[in-house]
Amino acid sequence: MSEELLDLPIVEELGAALVAGFRRREARRLRRPAVRAAALVAAATGAVAVLLSQLGGGAVSPAEAAAARVLRTAAQAAVAHPERLPKPGQFLFVRWRTVYLTPVVAGGGMIARGAERAPKAVVTTTFWDAWSATRVGRTNGRVLSVRFPTASARALWVRLGRPRLVELAAPAGIEPSESIAVGRGGLTVRKLLALPPNARVIDRRLFAGAVASNVLDYVRAIDLYPISARLRAAVYRALTLVPGIRYEGRARTLTGRVGVALGAPDGLVRADLIIDPRTGSVLGNRTVVIDSAATRLPAGTVVYEETVTERAITDTAAPPEASRLRR
């Protein structure tokens, strides 16, 4: 990333969207590929005309119709390739990685009012959740790296006394009855898992009244929990009922996996959910600049990215390697 890019101002709205995924997680507590993906792209594009007639004619854009096609394909794949679910007393362990920009300012912190013009550092973190339906789980995270892509950013950091640029919440327990930020008022995980695998019921109970970008974030949050294959498929079908979700093309995650990005505008940026239509898996999410004039960043710049790096079933509320050591 060039010095010119990092030193450009980022407006307040961009800053808020940039760190939305990180802050939502903090608030809640304080997931031949290229060839096959290309084939799915072609199939989605070729089905646009049919989907336009099925989804309401001219009111649906080709990109929305293509997104609906991808989601239906992912729903079928989720049922065909069900994930193993934890038994009572076991934990679903999910680990993810994030990379984002943060301003070099005195006192540190995420992008906030007045910090838009500060030089930026690139922060890489990792987090994990271990959730059980019957036992207290655990969440934890740590900073992997803080990088200064330019000499001026590092020099400013030194002049400011080397302030801490990242503040993470302390490790915490996860109660089986905890509420998650999905839907208007949130819901408990037990209520989520008890939802019928019916797309219209899910749309009415979880998605009604929410803008498309928030709905995509709901789906990313849901992915942290052991939902059944049929419920996952119903969630994808429910997404086809939400106006404004568009097909954005192939996307490569932080770990190199190739999926399909489904996006929705969120002010000056776009919120993307990245899924693998071949398996029905959620691979991650990202925030992408769409208004280059207002943000003075090139359109298409990824300013926040999150990728699922591991999913496993464990017997203790700990990473799989620690769980094995304790047996």
C-alpha positions as CSV (number, residue, x, y, z in Angstrom):
1,M,0.0,0.0,0.0
2,S,1.5,3.3,-1.1
3,E,2.2,6.3,1.1
4,E,0.0,8.4,-1.1
5,L,-2.9,6.0,-0.5
6,L,-2.5,5.7,3.2
7,D,-2.1,9.5,3.8
8,L,-5.3,10.4,2.0
9,P,-8.2,11.5,4.2
10,I,-10.9,9.0,5.1
11,V,-14.2,10.5,6.0
12,E,-16.1,9.8,9.2
13,E,-18.6,7.5,7.5
14,L,-15.9,5.4,6.0
15,G,-14.2,5.1,9.3
16,A,-17.4,3.8,10.9
17,A,-18.0,1.3,8.2
18,L,-14.3,0.2,8.2
19,V,-14.4,-1.1,11.7
20,A,-18.0,-2.2,11.9
21,G,-17.2,-5.9,12.0
22,F,-14.6,-5.4,14.8
23,R,-16.8,-3.2,16.9
24,R,-19.8,-5.5,16.5
25,R,-17.8,-8.3,17.9
26,E,-16.6,-6.2,20.8
27,A,-20.1,-5.1,21.6
28,R,-21.4,-8.7,21.4
29,R,-18.9,-9.9,24.0
30,L,-17.7,-6.7,26.3
31,R,-15.5,-17.7,9.3
32,R,-9.3,-26.3,-8.5
33,P,-11.3,-23.5,-6.8
34,A,-10.7,-20.8,-9.4
35,V,-12.0,-22.9,-12.3
36,R,-15.1,-24.0,-10.5
37,A,-15.8,-20.5,-9.2
38,A,-15.5,-19.2,-12.7
39,A,-18.1,-21.8,-13.8
40,L,-20.5,-20.6,-11.1
41,V,-20.0,-17.0,-12.2
42,A,-20.9,-18.0,-15.8
43,A,-24.0,-20.0,-14.6
44,A,-25.2,-17.1,-12.5
45,T,-24.8,-14.6,-15.3
46,G,-26.5,-16.9,-17.8
47,A,-29.5,-17.3,-15.5
48,V,-30.2,-13.6,-15.1
49,A,-33.0,-13.5,-17.7
50,V,-34.9,-16.3,-16.0
51,L,-34.4,-14.9,-12.5
52,L,-35.6,-11.4,-13.6
53,S,-39.0,-12.9,-14.5
54,Q,-39.1,-15.0,-11.3
55,L,-38.1,-12.2,-9.0
56,G,-40.3,-9.4,-10.2
57,G,-39.3,-8.3,-13.7
58,G,-37.6,-5.0,-14.2
59,A,-37.6,-4.1,-10.5
60,V,-34.6,-6.5,-10.0
61,S,-31.2,-5.6,-11.4
62,P,-29.1,-8.2,-13.2
63,A,-26.6,-8.1,-10.3
64,E,-29.4,-8.8,-7.8
65,A,-30.7,-11.6,-9.9
66,A,-27.2,-13.1,-10.2
67,A,-26.8,-12.9,-6.4
68,A,-30.1,-14.8,-6.0
69,R,-28.9,-17.5,-8.3
70,V,-25.6,-17.9,-6.4
71,L,-27.5,-18.0,-3.1
72,R,-29.8,-20.8,-4.4
73,T,-26.8,-22.7,-5.5
74,A,-25.1,-22.3,-2.1
75,A,-28.4,-23.4,-0.4
76,Q,-28.4,-26.6,-2.4
77,A,-24.7,-27.2,-1.6
78,A,-25.2,-26.6,2.1
79,V,-27.7,-29.5,2.2
80,A,-25.5,-31.7,0.0
81,H,-22.4,-31.1,2.1
82,P,-23.6,-30.8,5.8
83,E,-21.1,-29.8,8.4
84,R,-20.6,-32.0,11.4
85,L,-22.3,-30.5,14.4
86,P,-21.1,-30.7,18.1
87,K,-22.7,-33.2,20.4
88,P,-24.2,-32.0,23.7
89,G,-21.2,-30.9,25.9
90,Q,-19.0,-30.2,22.9
91,F,-18.0,-26.9,21.4
92,L,-18.0,-25.4,18.0
93,F,-14.7,-23.6,17.6
94,V,-14.4,-20.9,15.0
95,R,-11.2,-18.8,14.4
96,W,-11.0,-15.8,12.1
97,R,-8.4,-13.2,11.0
98,T,-8.9,-9.5,10.4
99,V,-6.8,-6.9,8.5
100,Y,-7.7,-3.3,8.7
101,L,-6.4,0.3,8.7
102,T,-6.1,2.2,11.9
103,P,-4.9,5.8,12.3
104,V,-1.6,6.7,14.0
105,V,-2.8,9.1,16.7
106,A,-1.9,9.8,20.3
107,G,-3.8,7.4,22.6
108,G,-4.4,4.9,19.8
109,G,-7.8,3.5,19.0
110,M,-9.8,2.8,15.9
111,I,-10.6,5.4,13.2
112,A,-12.7,8.1,14.9
113,R,-13.8,11.7,14.4
114,G,-10.7,13.9,13.8
115,A,-8.4,11.0,12.9
116,E,-9.4,10.6,9.2
117,R,-6.3,12.5,7.9
118,A,-3.8,10.7,10.1
119,P,-1.3,8.4,8.5
120,K,-2.4,4.8,8.9
121,A,-1.0,1.5,10.2
122,V,-2.2,-1.9,9.0
123,V,-3.3,-4.1,11.8
124,T,-3.7,-7.9,11.6
125,T,-5.6,-9.7,14.4
126,T,-6.9,-13.1,15.1
127,F,-10.0,-14.1,17.2
128,W,-11.7,-17.3,18.2
129,D,-15.0,-18.4,19.7
130,A,-15.8,-21.7,21.3
131,W,-19.6,-22.1,21.9
132,S,-21.5,-24.9,23.5
133,A,-25.3,-25.4,24.0
134,T,-24.8,-26.7,27.5
135,R,-21.4,-25.3,28.9
136,V,-19.8,-22.0,29.2
137,G,-17.7,-21.2,26.2
138,R,-14.9,-18.8,25.6
139,T,-13.8,-16.0,23.3
140,N,-10.3,-14.6,22.9
141,G,-8.1,-12.7,20.5
142,R,-4.7,-11.2,20.0
143,V,-2.8,-8.9,17.7
144,L,-0.7,-10.6,15.1
145,S,1.1,-7.6,13.7
146,V,1.0,-3.8,13.4
147,R,2.7,-2.7,10.2
148,F,3.7,0.8,9.0
149,P,3.7,0.7,5.2
150,T,5.3,4.2,5.0
151,A,8.2,5.8,6.7
152,S,6.1,8.9,7.6
153,A,3.5,6.7,9.4
154,R,6.2,5.0,11.5
155,A,8.0,8.3,12.2
156,L,4.8,9.9,13.5
157,W,4.2,6.9,15.7
158,V,7.7,7.3,17.2
159,R,7.1,11.0,17.7
160,L,3.9,10.4,19.6
161,G,5.7,8.1,22.0
162,R,4.8,4.8,20.4
163,P,1.2,4.7,21.4
164,R,-0.8,1.5,21.5
165,L,-2.8,1.3,18.3
166,V,-5.0,-1.6,19.1
167,E,-7.2,-2.2,22.2
168,L,-8.7,-5.7,22.5
169,A,-11.2,-6.9,25.0
170,A,-10.0,-9.3,27.7
171,P,-10.8,-13.0,27.2
172,A,-14.4,-13.7,28.2
173,G,-16.8,-16.5,28.8
174,I,-19.8,-17.2,26.5
175,E,-23.0,-18.3,28.2
176,P,-25.2,-20.7,26.3
177,S,-28.1,-18.3,26.8
178,E,-26.2,-15.2,25.5
179,S,-27.9,-12.9,23.0
180,I,-26.4,-12.2,19.6
181,A,-26.8,-9.1,17.4
182,V,-29.1,-10.5,14.8
183,G,-32.5,-9.0,14.0
184,R,-34.1,-5.9,15.4
185,G,-33.5,-6.6,19.1
186,G,-31.1,-9.5,18.9
187,L,-32.0,-13.1,19.9
188,T,-30.5,-15.9,21.9
189,V,-28.5,-18.6,20.2
190,R,-30.9,-21.2,21.4
191,K,-33.8,-19.3,19.7
192,L,-31.6,-19.0,16.5
193,L,-31.0,-22.8,16.5
194,A,-34.7,-23.4,17.1
195,L,-35.8,-21.5,14.0
196,P,-37.7,-23.5,11.4
197,P,-35.7,-24.0,8.2
198,N,-38.2,-21.8,6.3
199,A,-36.9,-18.9,4.2
200,R,-40.0,-16.7,4.7
201,V,-40.1,-17.2,8.5
202,I,-36.4,-16.3,8.7
203,D,-36.9,-13.2,6.5
204,R,-39.8,-12.1,8.7
205,R,-38.2,-12.8,12.1
206,L,-34.6,-11.8,11.5
207,F,-34.3,-9.6,8.4
208,A,-37.5,-7.6,8.3
209,G,-36.8,-3.8,8.6
210,A,-33.0,-4.2,8.2
211,V,-31.0,-2.7,5.3
212,A,-29.2,-5.2,3.0
213,S,-25.8,-4.4,4.4
214,N,-26.9,-5.2,8.0
215,V,-28.6,-8.4,6.8
216,L,-25.3,-9.6,5.3
217,D,-23.6,-9.0,8.7
218,Y,-26.4,-11.0,10.4
219,V,-25.5,-14.0,8.3
220,R,-21.8,-13.6,9.1
221,A,-22.7,-13.5,12.8
222,I,-24.9,-16.6,12.5
223,D,-22.0,-18.5,11.0
224,L,-20.3,-18.6,14.4
225,Y,-22.9,-21.0,15.7
226,P,-23.6,-24.7,14.8
227,I,-26.7,-24.3,12.6
228,S,-28.0,-27.3,10.7
229,A,-27.5,-27.7,7.0
230,R,-31.2,-27.2,6.4
231,L,-31.3,-24.0,8.5
232,R,-28.2,-22.7,6.7
233,A,-29.9,-23.4,3.3
234,A,-33.0,-21.5,4.5
235,V,-30.9,-18.5,5.5
236,Y,-29.4,-18.3,2.0
237,R,-32.9,-18.6,0.5
238,A,-34.1,-15.9,2.8
239,L,-31.3,-13.6,1.5
240,T,-32.9,-13.8,-1.9
241,L,-35.9,-12.0,-0.5
242,V,-33.9,-9.0,0.7
243,P,-33.7,-6.2,-1.9
244,G,-30.4,-4.7,-2.7
245,I,-28.0,-7.7,-2.3
246,R,-25.9,-7.9,-5.5
247,Y,-23.4,-10.2,-7.1
248,E,-20.0,-8.6,-7.0
249,G,-17.9,-11.3,-8.6
250,R,-15.2,-13.6,-7.5
251,A,-13.3,-12.8,-4.3
252,R,-10.1,-14.2,-2.8
253,T,-9.9,-14.3,1.0
254,L,-6.9,-13.6,3.3
255,T,-6.0,-17.3,3.2
256,G,-6.2,-17.5,-0.6
257,R,-9.5,-19.3,-0.8
258,V,-11.7,-18.2,-3.7
259,G,-15.4,-17.5,-3.3
260,V,-18.1,-15.2,-4.5
261,A,-18.8,-11.8,-3.0
262,L,-22.4,-10.7,-2.4
263,G,-22.5,-7.0,-1.5
264,A,-24.8,-4.2,-0.5
265,P,-24.1,-0.4,-0.4
266,D,-23.5,1.1,3.1
267,G,-22.9,4.8,2.6
268,L,-19.6,5.5,1.0
269,V,-18.6,1.8,1.1
270,R,-20.0,-1.6,0.3
271,A,-20.4,-4.5,2.7
272,D,-19.5,-7.8,1.2
273,L,-20.2,-11.3,2.4
274,I,-17.9,-13.9,0.8
275,I,-19.3,-17.5,0.4
276,D,-18.3,-20.6,-1.4
277,P,-21.2,-21.7,-3.5
278,R,-19.7,-25.2,-4.0
279,T,-20.0,-26.0,-0.3
280,G,-22.4,-23.4,1.1
281,S,-19.7,-22.2,3.5
282,V,-19.2,-18.6,4.7
283,L,-15.6,-17.6,4.0
284,G,-15.6,-14.1,5.4
285,N,-16.6,-10.5,4.8
286,R,-15.0,-7.2,3.8
287,T,-15.6,-3.5,3.5
288,V,-14.9,-2.0,0.0
289,V,-14.8,1.7,-1.0
290,I,-17.4,2.6,-3.6
291,D,-17.3,6.4,-3.5
292,S,-13.8,7.5,-4.5
293,A,-14.7,11.2,-4.8
294,A,-16.0,11.4,-1.2
295,T,-13.4,9.1,0.4
296,R,-10.5,10.1,-1.9
297,L,-9.6,6.4,-2.0
298,P,-9.7,4.4,-5.2
299,A,-13.0,2.6,-5.7
300,G,-12.5,-1.0,-4.9
301,T,-10.1,-0.4,-2.1
302,V,-10.6,-3.0,0.6
303,V,-10.3,-1.2,3.9
304,Y,-11.5,-4.0,6.3
305,E,-11.3,-7.7,5.7
306,E,-12.2,-10.7,7.8
307,T,-11.6,-14.4,6.9
308,V,-12.6,-17.6,8.7
309,T,-9.4,-19.6,9.1
310,E,-10.5,-22.6,11.1
311,R,-13.7,-24.5,12.2
312,A,-13.6,-27.5,14.5
313,I,-15.4,-29.4,17.1
314,T,-13.6,-29.5,20.5
315,D,-14.2,-31.1,23.9
316,T,-13.1,-28.0,25.8
317,A,-13.6,-24.3,25.4
318,A,-10.1,-23.9,23.8
319,P,-8.4,-24.1,20.4
320,P,-8.2,-27.7,19.0
321,E,-4.5,-28.0,19.8
322,A,-5.1,-27.1,23.4
323,S,-8.2,-29.4,23.6
324,R,-6.1,-32.3,22.4
325,L,-3.4,-31.7,25.0
326,R,-6.0,-31.8,27.8
327,R,-7.4,-35.2,27.0
